[in-house]
Every structure is written in C-alpha cells, then in structure tokens.
Amino acid sequence: MSTALPRPWLAHYPPGVPAEIDLSDAGTLVDLLDDGLRRHAARPAAVFLGESSGFAHLDREAEALTVWLQRHGVVPGTRVALMMPNLPQYMVAITAVLRAGGIVVNVNPLYTPRELEHQLRDAGAEVIVLLENFAATLQQVIERTAVRHVLLTSTGDMLPAWKGRLIDFAVRHVRKMVPAFELPLEDGRSVSRWRPALRSARGQHRSPVQVRPDDIAFLQYTGGTTGVSKGAVLLHRHVVANVRQCEAWFSPQFRSFGAQQLTGVCALPLYHIFALTLSFFFGVRMGVRLILIPNPRDLKALVGALRGQRFHMFPAVNTLFNALAHDPAFARLDFSALVVSNGGGMAVQQATAEKWLQVTGCPVAEGYGLSETSPVATANRLDLKTFTGTIGLPVPSTDITIRDDDGRDLPFGQAGEICIRGPQVMAGYWQRPDETAKVMSADGFFRSGDIGVMSPDGQVRIVDRKKDMILVSGFNVYPTEIEQVVSQHPGVLECAAFGVPDAHSGEAVRLCVVRSDPALSETEIAEHCRRHLTAYKCPRQIEFRDELPKSNVGKILRRELRDSARSTAP
C-alpha cells in the first residue's frame, strides 16, 4: 500500500478552498477559545429561551468555573464528565475544563444507569457537571465510579434571575422533570450548585496550566449501537485541525457577509461530535451566534425558538430535516438568510432533501464523518443548488481511499471500506489498544466500517455500514439503497430496512414503514419496490409502525428493529 495517493477531488474544489491547511500556528483548543471569546467579546454568543448571552459573559463565567474546578482537584489529565442538553452552561463548562487542562467526557443525558456507569467507569471521570434533571440517574451508579465532585446546574442558571427562578419552578414543580434524588456525600464526595460555585470563584484567576496540542481534549464515546461504547481519544490538535478544515471549506460561501455576524441553529446536541465541532468550536472561532435548542424532538418548541429569527446555518440529521420539512408551522418561518443546511450523522435521503429545498429554498449539503475523525472528513460543495446523493469530496489535508478486506486500494466505482487519513483522525480508543489496532492501518488510515464507492472525480458515495449489510442468496443487499427507494413514495414518512433469517435465502429483507398517508397499503409499497429494485432486494416482509426507534441524535436504530424481529420470530 502506497503512502502517497492521487487526489482527483482537488480539481473539483470550489474556488478559494486550499488543498492543504496550514496548522503551523494552530495551537490548542484553549488558544482557539481564548482568541474567539475575546475577539468577539462584544457580540452575542448564544440565545436560549429567548435570552442572549454574550461572548464576554461566557468568557467570564468560564474563568470562574475554571477556578472552581482547580479548587476541586482538576489538573491536566483529569477526566471531567459533562451531562447536559444544549444550555449556555455547556459552552461555559467545555471551555473551563479545557482551560484547566482537563479532559472532557461528553455524556448523553438520556443514558440509562447502566450506560452511564459504563462510561464514567471506563473514562475514570472524577468530576461531573450535570443538569439536575439527570441527578437521579447518577445517584444509582455514583458509588461504583471514581466521581468525587458533582456540580449541579438547573435550566435557568444562566438566565436573568427572575426568569431563571420562574423557569426552574416550572421545570421542577409544574412539568415535574426533576425526579427526586439524594447524592451520597461519603468518601470525600461533594455536591455543589452552579450559581454559588461560580459566585465563590468569580473575580479570581485560574492557576497557570500548560496545555499542548498533543494533550487529550476529549474522550468522545461512540454511540454504542455496535457493542460496548468506546472512547475516541481526540487531542487538541485533532479538533483544531477540523475547525480549520471547516473554516477553509465554508469561507468562500460566507465571504459575502463580510463583518456581519452569522447565526446558526444548534438543534443537534453539543455532546455529539457533529454539533461540538461544527456549532460550538467553529462558532466561537467565527463569532457565530447560536440559537440553542435543548430538545429537538419538541418540534413546537423548536419552531417557537426560531420564530422571528433570521439564521444562516442549520446543521441536522435526516430525521430532523424530514420532521421539520413536514411541519406546517416550520414552513412559515423566515428562511431568507439561510445559506447552509449541513446534513450529517446518517445518510440524507433524496426525498427529504427535496422536501427541505421546497420548504426552505436552501439545498442540503451532505457531509460525512465520525467521532473518530473529529468529525468532518468529506463535504459537498456549498455552492451546489441540488442534492447530490453523495457525501461529497474529502476536505483539505484529507486523504480518502476505498479498500477491500485485505487493505488493498480499490479502483473507482468499486465498493469497499471507506478509509480516512488526515490531521483530524483520532489517536486511538481510550485504553483499548486491541480495538485501535483493528481500525488503524500501518499507513495511518482509519477504517470507518462504512462501505462506499469513489467516482473518478473524487466524489464519495456511501453504500452502507458493513454491519448492516444483508446477504440474500449470496448477493449483498444494502439497506440504505432500499430506504432511499421506499422514501421516494409520497405516502412514506420514514422507513428502515434490515435483514432477518430466512430458510430459503439465508436472509431476507424486512421493511418497517411510518406512513404519511394512512391509506398506504403493503401492496402499494411492494409494487413500488418491484418497480425500482432488483427482485432479491425487494422486501419480503413489510410492517407499518407509528414510529421508529432512534438514537439521541435521530439515527434510526436498525439493530433494535432487527433484534426485536428476531426475538419474536417463530
């Protein structure tokens, strides 16, 4: 395997996008944050529940929290867990942990006790900052973890005092969203509250800490849908590089705005790598005003938060694009400023992209990446006016090759594993050298586990996940292809395809469908598939459901459907 590969995609880069980015002066995420927060100090940084927080305010609060963390034993290398939805406090906490030299462990706040215990124990987290809504979950597992210090925040902690008290009363007593909890204080543990903690440290200066580009910034845990969740080790230089790559890719599109401040919708959770890099770090670097959406599943509240706002950037996954595009209230919003709709996290379906374009006038520019790549590895050109159905071109300073199971590079047009090399690729999995060895090649490529093809111009198209491939009578069947076809039917809202055991063919395709037209029948779906798919790809079983199981970021969980089908099989 050669170390130098051709880069046919460079000939198709948008004007002004460089082949390589200069990282000689990139520094650390602390440098990026300190620079951005101070350079944009006079600008609003976040909008939450109708209230604005400025960059200068976030900077001051982060400084106070850094002091508090250092008082509670956070030194370079200490793992600090953050367990919150999209709140201004999250932005403050990430900044503070990194300034203290700590390692951020992002935690999905919807985790079950079992999932939370695994992640806290695996990471060795000693401090946790979490929304009080989830303290009852922590209570069930904290004594089996290394956590010694807990900082509790409430929804209203960074709102004006009167509004914060009102919101917190409603959350606790009207909506009853905070289950009763009692966190243990034995064995040197402490439990503190956000407002008094920061008040006690405000006006003081953090102890000097040397943070280097090769220090660990994040343990970014994979979704865990393929087994035990693993922590991708992201160094400061990995995430800084990806921010710079995104900046290079986006800059031509945003150049026309000059000094005007951009506004981005932050509906994807900040604990997910997509929003973490593309919304938060890129946002601080560029001075973007973020509209924070704490619960994107609450479409009414989401639309309410955007009403009366002009926004330029809207990153989302297919399911969120789809849900909003079919929401009449969303269609009445002002999209006159929207110039970038970033799709990622899962394949964006053509039907969804077409509906989104119809409603907003802004095409979906699909990209691709993983926790292991900080995350952005490829992106579509932002000047395209139509949906391509591909994940685009490798971003600057990134190599992509398609390889077979023996690690050999495959020719254009032939399906194989998408392999990625670049300055944004992780150092490995936390304390799992065996798992790291499975995914990192000798020449520095990360094996993504995704099956794709590359065209002669460097465009990459995902065929599917290796693990989701269905083997029907010796033929490879990829669920994404089936779902793309089925979603084109006007009576289909959402769908998922997966394999089930079959005595005749080894496996057969099963299809679960959520209808937008209640009159849609199995016969119509079957006929539609027969029209557009080779016989062996057509679903043998069709099931209508009211909803499909999804992860916290909106990915449809095929595995859950597959496991459920197999457990109920005769």
N, C-alpha and C positions, 0 to 999 in steps of 0.2 A: 504494500500500500504506500503510495507516494504521500509526502507531506505537503507538497505544493499542488494545488488543484486548479483547474481552469475556473474562471468566474464569469460565465456568459451573461449573468444578470447585470453586470456593471454597464453594459451597453444600453440597458433599458432603464437606468436610474433617472429620476426626474432631474431637470436642470438644477444645479446648485447643491446636490447631495453628493458628498465626497465618498470615494471608495473606502477610505480609512479615516478613522477619527484619531486625533492627537490626544493621548492620555498622559503626556509627559508632565502636565501640571494639574492633573485631575484631583489629586489629594484623596481625602476621605469623605464619607458622608457627613461628618461633623463640619468639615470645611464647606461642603455644599450647603448645609443647613444654615450655618452661621452667616455665610455670604448672602444667601437668598433672603433670610429673615431680616437682615439689616438693610440690604439693598432695596427691598420692597417694603420697608417699615411703615411707610405712610399709607399703604394700600390695605383694603380689606382682604383677609385670607380665607375666611370660612363663613358661610351662612348656615345657621342651624336653628330650626323652629322660628324662623323669621328674624333672628338676631344675628348681627355681624360681629366677628372677632377679627381684629387687625393683625398683621404680621408682627408688629411691635409688641402687641399684647401676648401673642403666642410665645414670642421670644422671652419676655419677662417671666411668664408662668413656667416655661421650660427651665429657665435658670433656677427658679425657686425649687422646682421638683428635683432637679439635679442635686442641689444641696441636700434635700431631704433623703434622696436615695443614697448619697455618700454617707450621711449620718447613720444609715441603716445597713452599712456594710457593703454597698455596691462598689466594687473595684473592677479594674479591667479584667474581663473574662467572666464576671458574674452573670448568670442567666436570669433574666427578668421576664416573666410571662405577662402578656397584655391580653385581657379578655373582655372586649367591649365591641359593641357595634360602632357605626360611624358617628362619633362625637368629637367635638373640638378637643376634649381631653385626650383622645387617642393621638392626635397630632402633637400635643404637648408631651405625652409620655414617650413616644418614639424618640423625639428629639432629646429628651432628658436622659434616657437610658444610654443612647449613643454618646452623648457628651460625657457621661460618667465612665465611658469605656466598657459599658456592659454589653451583653448580647441579648437582642430582642427575640423572644419566643412568642410569636403570634399564635393565639388560641381562638378557635371558633367558639363563640359564646353559647352556641346551641349544642355543644358537646354533651353527651351523657356522662355520668360519673365515671364509667369505665374508660371512655375515650380521654377524658380529662386526666385521670390518674396516669394512664399510659404516657401521655405527652409530658406531663410535669415530671414524672419519674425518669423518663428517657432523657429529657433535656437537663435534669438536675437543677431545675429552677429553684432559687432561694427566695425570690421576691415575686409577688404577683400584684398587678394593678387591675382591678376588675370593676365592672358595673355591679351595683348591689343586687340587681335582678338575678344574678347568677351565683350569689354567695351561698345559697342553699346547696347548689351542686358541689361547690368547693368544700363545704362542710363535710360532705360524705367521704371525701378522699384525702383531705389535707394531712391527716396524721400518718398517712402512708407515703408522704412525699417529703422532699427536702425544704419545702416552703416554710420560712420562719417569719416573714413580714408580709402583711396584707394591707394594701391601700385600697379602700373602697371609695368609689365615686357614685354619684347619682346623676340622673339625666339632666337635672337643672343646675349642676355645679358651676358651669361656666356661662350661665345666662344671668342677666341682671337679677339682683337679689329677690325682688318681689315676684318676678316671673318664674325664677328658679324654684322658689318655695311653692308657688301655685302648681307648676308642672309636677314637682315631686309629690305633692299631696295627691294629685290626680293619679299619678303612676302607682303610688303605694296603696291608696285607700279607695279610689273610685274604680280604676281598672284592675287593681289587685295584681299587679305584675311583679311584685317583690315578695316571693314566698318567705315565710318566717325562717330565720337562721340564727345560729349561735356558733360562732367560730371559736375553737379552743385557743386558750392562751398559755397552756402548759408548755414546758420545754423551751422556754425563751421566745415563744412566739409573740408577735404584736399585731394589733389590728388598729389601723388609723383611718381617718376620714379625710377626703380630698381638701376641703376648704381649710380646716385648721392646720393640716400638714403643710400646705403651701404658705399659709399665713405665718407659720413659725419660721419659715426659711426665706421669706420674701425680703429683698434688700441685701441679702448676703451673696457672697461669691463662691462658686464651686472651687474645689481644690484642683490645681492643675493636673491634667492627665494627658499622657502622650498616647494618641490614637494613630495607628499606622494603617496604610492601605491594605496590608496583608492580615490585619486583625479581623476576627469574625464579627460581623454585624448582625446577622440573622441566622437562626435555625428556623427555616421555613418548611414546615411539615407538609408532606404530600397529602392528598385527600384521603388516602387510606382505603379507597374503593377496591384496590387490588390486593389487599392484605394489611399487614401491620404498618401503620403510618411511620414514615421515616423522615428525619430532619435533614433537609438540604442545607449544607453549610455554604452560606453566601458571605464572602468577605466584603469589606468596604469597597474595594476596587471593582468587584463584580457589579454591584448595583450602580456605582458612579458611572462605570462604563456604559451600562444600559441606559441610564438617563441621558448621557451624552449621545448615544446612538439614536435615541428617540428625538432628541433635540435636533440632530442633523437631519433626520427624516421629516420632521414636522416644520422646520424653519421656513422652507420655501412657501409652504401653504399659509403661514402666519405672517410673512414678511409685510404683507399689505396693511396689516393692522398697526404697524409702527409701534408707538409708545402706548397705544390703547390696551387697557387690561383685558385679558381674556377671562371668561367664566366657564368652568367645567362642571358637569353634573357628576357627583360622586355617589352613584347608586350601588355600585359593587362594593363589598365590604373591604375596609382597609387592611384587615388581617389576611386578605387574599393577595397574592403576589401581583396580580394584574393591576388592581387599584393602588396597591402600595407604591409601586414604581411609577405607573403612568399618571396617577392622580396626585399622590402626595409628594414624592420626591421631584418628579418633573414639574409639578405645580409650584413647589417652593422655588425651584431653580428659575422658572419663567415668570413667577409672580402671579400665578393663576388664582382667581377667586373660586373656591369650591363650594358648591351647594351640597351640603352633607345630607344624605338620605339614610336614616338609621335602619329602615326596614323596607327594602324594595318590593317585598311581596304585598305590602299595603299600597295598592295602586292609587287608591283615593288620596291617601296622604302624600304619596309621591307627586301626583299631579298637582295637589294643592301647594306643595313646596315650590313647584316650577311656575305656577300661575303668576303672571305679571313679571316674570324674569326673562331676560334675553341671555341665551347661553350659546357658546361656540363649540364645545366639545361634549360628546356623550359616549363614553365607553360602556359597553354592555355585552352580555352573552345572548345567544339566540333566543332563549326562552323569555328574557326580559324585553328584547326588541319586539318579539312576537306578541306578548301580552299587551304592551303599550300601543302597538300599532293597531290592535283591535279594540282599543278602549276609546269610546266616543269623546270622553272628556279630555283625554290626551290630545286628540286630533284638533281641539280648539285652542291649543297653546300657540304661542308666538315662536316660530322656527326661523324667523328671518335672519338670525345671526348664526345659525348652526352651519358649520363648515366641515366638521369631522365627526363621523359616527364610527367609532372603533369597535370592531367585533373580535372577540377572542374567547378563550376558555373552552370552547366547543365549536363544532362546525356550524357556521351560519347557513341556514337553508335558503335556497333561492326564493321560495315563496315568501319567507319572512322578509328578506332583503327588498323584494319588490313592493311589498305592502308598506314597509318602512319608508321607502323612497316616495311612494304615492302620498303618504301622510305628511312627511316632513320636508320633502324636496331635497333631502341630503342622502346620497348613496352610502351604504355600509362598506367601509374599507376593512376587510377581514385581515387579521394578523394571526401570528402563531407564536406560542412559547410555552414554557413550563416553569414550575418553581425552580427547577434545576438550571434554568437559563435566565433568571432574574427579572422578567421572564421573556422579553421580546427577542425573537430570533428572525422572524420574517414579517413583512408587512406589504400590503398593497399600496401602490401609488395613491396619494391623496388627491391627485388631480383627475382621477378617472371618474366618469359620470355614471358608470354602470357597474353592476355587481359581477365580479369575475368568476366566482365559484372556486377560486384558488386562495391559498394563504399568502400569495404574493412572492416577493423577492427577498433574499437574505439582506438584512440591514447592514450598514457599513461595518467593516472589520470582522465580518462573519462568513465562515465557510459552511456550506451545506452540501452533503453528498448522500446518495441513496445506496445502501449496501445490502448485500444478501446475508444469510445467516452465518456465513463464513467470513464476513468482514470485507468482502470484495466489492469495489465500486461497480455499480450497475450502469448501463447505458441509459440515455434519455428515453423516457417513455416506459421504462420497465419498473414495476412496483417492487419496493423493498423498504427497509427501515430507514427513516429519516435520521441522519446523524449530523450533529451540530458542533462546530468549533469556533470559539471566539472569546473575547475578554470578559463576557458576561456569564460564562459557564462555571458552575459551582466547583468548589474544591473537593466535594465528595459528600457522602452521607455521614451524619454525626455518629461516631463510634461504631461504624459498620463498614470496615474495610472490605469485607466479603461482598456486600451489596454494591459498594463503589466499583469494585473490580468488574462486576457484571455489566456496568453501564458505561465505563470509560475505556476507550481504546488506547492502544500504545501510542498512537499518533495524536492523541488529545481530543478525539471526538466523543461527544456524549451520545449514547444510543437512546433515542427518545422512546422507543416502544411503539411509535406510530408508523404505520405503513403509508408510503406516499410515492409519487412519481414526480420527476422533474422534466419539464419541456426544454427544448433546445435554447430557449431564451432565458432560462433560469427560473421560470415560474414553477412553484411547487404546489401540488395538489394532494391533500390528504385522502387516502383511500379508507383507512380505518385504524383503530387500535389493534395491535396483534392479538390481544386477549379477547377481543370481541368478534374476531373472525369466525364465521360459521362454515363448517365443512359439509357440503351436501353432495353425496355420491362422488367424492373426490374433487369436487370443484370448490374453490374458495369463494365465499359469499361475504360481502362487506355490508354490515347494517346501515352505514351512512348512505350508501347508494340507494338502498330501498327506502329509507326515510326521506331522502331528497325527492324521490319519485312520488311517494304517497302524499307528502306535504303539498304537492302541486294541486291535489284535488281540492276544489273550492269548499267542500264540506268538511275538511280536516283542519282542526286547530293545532293539534300536536300528535306526534306518534313516536313509537320506539320499536325497533326490530331486534330480535335476539334469537339465538339457537336453542332448540330443545331436542332431547334424544328422540330418534326415530328408528324403528326396527328395520325399515326399508332402506333408508338413505344415510344412516348414521346420525345425521342431524337434519332437522327441518327448521324452516323459518317461521317464527311466531311474531305476530304484529299486534301491538296494543295501540289503540286509537282513541283520542279525545275529539269528539265531534264539535264542529261549529254549527253544523246543520243537524238537528235532531232526527231528521228523516233519513239520514245517510245509512245505507244497509251494507252488510257484509258482501252481498253480491256486487254492489257498485264498486266497492274497494277492490274486490278480486278482479273484476273486469278491467278496472283502471290499471292494476298491476300487470295483468296479462298483455295490456297494450304497450306497456313501456319497459317490461323486464323479460329477460330470457326465462324460460319455464322453471329452471331449477332455482332461480332467485325469488320466485313468487311465494308469498306467504301461504303455508299450508293451514295455519290457524290464525283467525282474526278475532280479537277481543276488543269490545268497546268499554272504556273506563271513563269515570268522571274526572280523574286527574292521574298524572304520572308521578312516581316518586322522584324527587330531585334533591341534589345536594344543596348546601347552604348558598352556593353561588349560582344555582339554577341549572346545573348539569343534570340531564336525565340519567337516572341510575339504572342502566340496563342490567347490571349484575343483580340488583334487588329483584327486578322483574323475572330474570332468568331463574334465580334461586327459588322464588315463590312458585313459579310454574313447575319446576322440577319436584318441589316438595309435595305438590298436590297431584302429581301425575299418578295414574293408577299403576 
